Amino acid sequence: MNPVLETILKRKSVRAYEDRVISVEIRNQILQAAMRAPTAGNLMLYSIIEVNDQAKKDVLAKTCDNQPFIARAPWVLLFLADYQRWYDYFLACDVEEFATRNGLSVRKPQEGDLFLACCDALIAAQTAVIAAEALGIGSCYIGDIMERYEERRALFNLPQYTFPICLLCFGYPTAGQLRRRQTTRFDREFIVFQDDYRRSTPADFADMFSEENRRAFKTQEEIAGARNFGQLVYQRKFAADFCVEMNRSVRAIMKNWRE
């Protein structure tokens, strides 16, 4: 198999790491790969913060839904969607005078700019993940970084036009992590469509989640009131406190961005 495809296909989230430092040389290779990721208009609408301060890692471990392995990760990167750099450059270049003189609209970053910057940041993050995997280093995404925005802003001195879109933990996997099986993915027929979107039917869902239902419930009829996998995921994820907080936090970020 092509070695790049093999690296992609074998990758899994790693949450337990050897007590082993990732060398500066390896870190630089991963960051170099991230910075070669595709980017909208070559604008590089993202920034990366290396979280080296143990006290900050400890805070993240508690505030990212109590995940202690974050504090123990040898290397932690925070990926920011970032339009602050370009907006500051526009101000330095006196674009307001230029725009007024040439009949162009004068505006600040808006929602579309934010979404584009989020895409840039996530593409860079995933490129870092694949580069790390190729070098024998495991990784784990922490989506909980989008929660508790006010605390993130204070912790990392984040300006207005930045969005903490994802946190990544890196480290050499323990033997147990290497042995752990990969999680499954949906069959292609439910994900890849031709020309038009196709909504799933009840029969599709029964097929799509048959294994998840079997593994979750086994011989039980219900778990904490949930009687199927959809109810279980709704309870544990969609309606959970951390998800409610994430949505509140994202609304706060959006409001701060717009104002």
Secondary structure as GFF3:
##gff-version 3
##sequence-region A 1 259
A	DSSP	alpha_helix	3	10	.	.	.	ID=ss1
A	DSSP	alpha_helix	24	34	.	.	.	ID=ss2
A	DSSP	three_ten_helix	40	42	.	.	.	ID=ss3
A	DSSP	beta_strand	46	50	.	.	.	ID=ss4
A	DSSP	alpha_helix	54	63	.	.	.	ID=ss5
A	DSSP	alpha_helix	69	72	.	.	.	ID=ss6
A	DSSP	beta_strand	75	82	.	.	.	ID=ss7
A	DSSP	alpha_helix	84	92	.	.	.	ID=ss8
A	DSSP	alpha_helix	95	101	.	.	.	ID=ss9
A	DSSP	alpha_helix	111	134	.	.	.	ID=ss10
A	DSSP	beta_strand	138	142	.	.	.	ID=ss11
A	DSSP	three_ten_helix	143	146	.	.	.	ID=ss12
A	DSSP	alpha_helix	149	156	.	.	.	ID=ss13
A	DSSP	beta_strand	162	171	.	.	.	ID=ss14
A	DSSP	alpha_helix	175	179	.	.	.	ID=ss15
A	DSSP	three_ten_helix	188	190	.	.	.	ID=ss16
A	DSSP	alpha_helix	202	208	.	.	.	ID=ss17
A	DSSP	alpha_helix	210	217	.	.	.	ID=ss18
A	DSSP	alpha_helix	229	233	.	.	.	ID=ss19
A	DSSP	pi_helix	234	238	.	.	.	ID=ss20
A	DSSP	alpha_helix	241	258	.	.	.	ID=ss21
###
